[in-house]
Amino acid sequence: TVALARLWTLSQLEGDDSRSCIRNLLKHDDASVRLAALNAVSLHRDAAGYSQVIELLNTDVAPNRRAAAEAIGRLENERAVPRLLAAAAGSPSDRVLQHSITYALIELADVNATSAGLSNKAPGTRAAALVALDQMPGGRIDPQQVIPLLDSKDETLRYAARWLVARHTDWGGQLSDWFRNQLATLPD
């Protein structure tokens, strides 16, 4: 479309005017134009587009929500952490969006704000916070925060716990008790 051609041309130009025009295209009726604009905002790390990108994270179609999460991580605005955690709550079945949100949390590397997600009741939020804290610089998780989730009724939490346990061979001692309990519940 004409809007896409205009956007790609604008993304090649430096300057506030071109960035402003790109931000205006974040409101376009065509989802593919919004997606391209999100990619341009992300590529240029256009911090002035933060509020519009946050809005698209919550309201747009799935591919654009994923691109918005990616852009948020690249915009380096730590105020986004609570919004990312909230978005993770509403999308546990969209594994690609969950990954994009988790990676954005890792990029932002706000250990304290991300830790708030551990006490959230939403499984998607807790899972994203656990994985992000494990992967971000300065972030740490305790095996006792993860091991009980191996028995979770929620698939998202169970999957995250199993992924984390598989990465932490140093948790062997703590896991031995869990395995012992699992074996004790088996029928004779």
N, C-alpha and C positions, 0 to 999 in steps of 0.2 A: 504494500500500500504506500501511498504518498507519505503518510505519517511515519512509517518505518524508515523510508529512505531519508526523510528529514532528520529523524532521530539519529541514524547512523552517521550522517554528515555532522550533526551537532556534536556527537560524541568524539569526533576527531579534532574538534576545535578546543582550544584552551580559552578560559575566560569565564567571568561571572555571567555574561549574557547567555552563552551557550548552556551553561549549567542550569540557569533559570528556566530556559526553554525545555530542557530535558525534564526538570521537575514538574513543569506544567503537563508534560505528557504522561506523568504518573496518574493523571485524572482521566485519561482518554477512555472512550467507551469500549475500545477494542482491547481485549485481554492480552493479545500478542504485543501490542504497542506498549502496554503497561509493563509487560515482562521485559521487553528490550530496554525500557527506561529504567527499570529496577537494576538491570545488569550494568547500565551506564553509570548510574549513581554508585553502585558497588565498585565498579572498576576505578572510578575517579575519587572514591571515598569522599563523596560530596556530603559533608556533615549537615549542610543546610537542608537536605532532604529527609532528615531523620524523622520528623513528625509524620510526614506523608508515608514513609516506609513502614513505620510502626503501625499506622492505620491499615495499610495493605496486608500486613502480617495477620491481622485479625479478620479482615473482611473479604479478601480477594479469593479468586479461584486457587485450587491447590498448587499448581506449578508456580504461581506468583507468590503465594505464601512462602514457598520454599526459597524462592529468590529473595524475598524480603528478609527472611531469617539470615540468609548468607550476607546480604548487604548490611544488616544490623551489626553483625560481627565485625565487619570491615570498617564500619563507621566509628568504632571504638568509643561508644557512648555508654558508660557503665549504668546510666539510668535505665537502660533497656533491659537489664537482667530481670526485674520483676515481670515485665511484659513478656519476655521470652518464656519464663517459667509458667506464666498463665496460659500462653499459647500451647505449651507442651501438654497442659491438662486436657485441652480439647481435641487433641490429635494423636492419641496413642496408637491408633490403628494405621496411621500414615507413617510408615517407617522412614521414608525419605525425609519428610518434614521433621520428624523427631531427630533424625541425624543432623539436619541443617540447624535446628534449634540448639542441639547439644554442642555442635561445633562452634556456633556463635557464642555460646556461654564460655567455651574453652578459650576462644579468641579474646573475649572481654576480660577473662581471668580475675573476676571479682569474687574471691573466695567467700567473703562474708555474705554478700548478697546471694550468691548461689547456694550457700549452705541453708538459707531460709527454705529452699525447696525441699529439703530433707524432711521437714515436718508437715509438708502439705499432704492433704488426704488424697489428692488426685494421683493415681499411679503413674501417669505420663510425666507429671512434674517431678515426682520423686525419682523416677528412673533417669530422666535427663540430668537432674542435679547430681545423682550418684556418679554417673559416667563422666560428666563434666569435671566434677571435683577430683576424680581419679586421674584425669588426663591433664588438667591445667597446672601450670607452674605454681607451686606453693599450696596446691590443693591436696588434701589427703582424706581418705575415708578409712574408717575403722572396719575390720572384718566383722565385728559384731553388728554393724549397721547393715551388712550385706547378707551374711549367712542366714538369718531368719527368713529372708526373702526368697530363699531357695524353695521354700514350701508355700510361697504365696499363691493364693487362688487366682490372682491377677496375672495374666500371661505376660504383660509388659514388664512388670516388676520381676517376675521369675526369669524372664529372658535376660534382663539387665544384670540380675544377680549371678546367673550362670556365666554370662560373658565376663564379668568382673572376677569371679572365682577362677575361671580358666586362665586369667592373666596374672594371678597372684599365687605363684607357687610358695611364696613366703607365708601364706596363710594355712599351710598344711596342718599345723598343730591345732588351730582352732577348728578346722574342718573335720578333724578326726572325731571330735565329739558329735558333730552333726551326722557323719556317716555311721557312727556307732548307734545312734538313736534310730536312724533309718533301718539299719540291719535288725535292730531289736523289734521293730514293728512288723517284720516279715512273718508270714505264717510258717509254722514248722513244716 
